[in-house]
Amino acid sequence: MHFSELNLHPRLERAVAERGYAVLTPVQEKTLTVTLRGRDAAVQSQTGTGKTAAFLITILEKFLRERLRRKKTALIIAPTRELAAQIEGEALLLNRHAGFTVGCLVGGVGYAGQEKLLDQGLDIAVGTPGRLLDFADKGRLRLKDVGVLVIDEADRLFDMGFLPDIKRLMRKMPPRGIRQGMLFSATLNRISRDLAYEHLDRPVYIELTPEQMTVDTVVQKLYRVKSHVKTNLLLGILKKQNPRNALIFTNQRHNAERLALRLERNGYRCRHLSGDLPQSRRQKVMDDFMAGKFPFLVATDVAARGLHIEGLEMVFNYDLPQDHENYVHRIGRTARAGACGQAVSFLCEKFGRHLEAIESFIGQKLTLETPNIDDYETDRSLEFDDRHPGRGGREGERDSRRGRGGPARGRRRSSAGRRP
């Protein structure tokens, strides 16, 4: 089905065409067939299938058609600041000829700019639960004006403990039947269905992939490797495959920073992303990576869900995830919207115990391969450490400031002890 067959408002149809959207994805076709008629929907769909455009087109079409009759706002609730910012960006592109006001209300940044947006009046607000509740409790966000509610990545919101906050927000809104509601989730589990039943108006349940937990177009590989040579195997695969870009997942923040530094020293332009970075820096890293300003990103699971990275070729599970569901969300960053991609996972002695739960969750056994000696590459970052003992670049400087720069400080003390 083509977008031209939807009979969208001319302004929206023009923006859709300028975005390069021609043929609807399955989730877009099934969702828009329901929501453009004003019905509520609860949608199970994998990430990267076009659901963001589906709910934004619903909102914009509704507002364009009803603009002269009533003034309502749309509220989109997302689990993370990064996803909220990404939804805002897509909304701005689709809204370019519609003239509505779009804004992002998230924590981790100052209030002044967001308060100014609210004072000016928002037609479409995208936000995270905590900041939305904060503004609602202060009377800055008028939830009684919400005409369309979207809950995106519902399963992730519940995993993060936001269910009570979401219910509080909905109690402040017009009742179901007065507002249109849409819920999107990778899995329509019992909590998602209960929420849809209680707070949506006779929703249509749309399940595109109830059994298929991984993307067919992702080639999955699993290598058995010792922890101390995982970097060498990663370097070898990068050299042989020479991907245009790759997202590399670790389980711990300090390992993300350390691995990114090692890749940099081996000649790969790379940055790291983890939850302890300031929000402004996190957003800058994600924006630059998605814009192709550097090809490799090492991240913790803060980047595992909900983010659309255009044309991502490879995903590495440098550490197997400790949460089996995160395996699906990690590898779902590649092979999006019908494209092909590759997911490479390392099975080491530290995180190997999580493999059984992952295979049970995805319903398939991963073929385990043992790399050959030729698959490894020399880690040249170790040569840097040898040339500059005790410095270790940013890592060494940080450790020294924290009193953990043992080798370097030890050398200085022993040298001082030998003075006459």
Buried (B, 14 or more C-beta within 10 A) or exposed (E): BEBEEBEBBEBBBBBBEEBEBEEBBBBBBBBBBBBBEEBBBBBBBBBBBBBBBBBBBBBBBBBBEEBEEEEBBBBBBBBBBBBBBBBBBBBBBBBBBBEBEBBBBBBBBEBEEBBEBBEEEBBBBBBBBBBBBBBBEEEBBBBEBBBBBBBBBBBBBBBBEBBEBBEBBBEBBBEBEEBBBBBBBBBBEEBBBEBBEEBBBEBBBBEBBEEEBBBEBBEBBBBEBEEEBBBBBBBBBBBEEEBEBBBBBBBEBBBBBBBBBBBBBBEBEBBBBBBEBEBEEBBBBBBEBBEEEBBBBBBBBBBBBBBBBEEBBBBBBBBBBEBBBBBBBBBBBBBBEBBEBBBBBBBBEBBBEBBEBBBEBBEEEBEEBEBEEEBBBEBEBBEBBEEEEBBBBEBBEBBBEEEEBEEBBEEEEEEEEEEE
